[in-house]
Amino acid sequence: MSEEVTVLEEVTVLLADDHHLVRSALAGLVDSADGMRVVGQAADGAEAVALAADLRPAVVLMDLSMPVLDGVEATRQIVAARADAHVVVLTSFSDATRVGDALAAGAVGYLLKDCDPRDLIAAVRSAAQGYAPLDPRVARALLPATTASPADRLSVRELQVLRLLGKGLANKQIGRALGISERTVKAHVGHVFRQLGVTDRTSAALWGQQHLPDE
């Protein structure tokens, strides 16, 4: 009698950082994680764009400050060429302007280089699965100094998406219910996460259930 073995899909990763020592350390960390493999390393933004097109990695870990082409523009070009690209910024900068520029360029996540290695690996897995990993310190930097509810910063459509998240619907189901594409739903979910300061669907759903009035 043969034994069935479940094979998990490998998460391929492209590293983009102009410091060789940083790339080497990241490569060792990623390659040592179960089900992950570094498929390429880029020393500047232009090289990252070229390798992303050639290798089509599941996740791109992108530094912001790089020669030739900075991380924001490299992210913009990667996402423009491949709509389903998952770019996660990994940088030392946490100011709201840089964070906003990177997310506007299409990055799905934003981490700081001093984060716990376990959090980094978890974020890579999360991004590969279509979620939006965001360092809590970065989330706080994005929130304006106001006592207004985060719900006030969400559009009507985003509130609809949040309510459906609370019902446990997947992105495809939400898209079908609202008559929009799954990619558009993903963008709305990422913005909802950032505005609420959460990093996963469960936390967003709980927030919605606790703070949104019944329809």
Secondary structure, 3 states (H helix, E strand, C coil): CCCCCCCCCCEEEEEECCCHHHHHHHHHHHHHCCCEEEEEEECCHHHHHHHHHHHCCCEEEECCCCCCCCHHHHHHHHHHHCCCCCEEEEECCCCHHHHHHHHHHCCCEEEECCCCHHHHHHHHHHHHCCCCCECHHHHHHHCCCCCCCHHHHCCHHHHHHHHHHHCCCCHHHHHHHHCCCHHHHHHHHHHHHHHHCCCCHHHHHHHHHHHCCCC
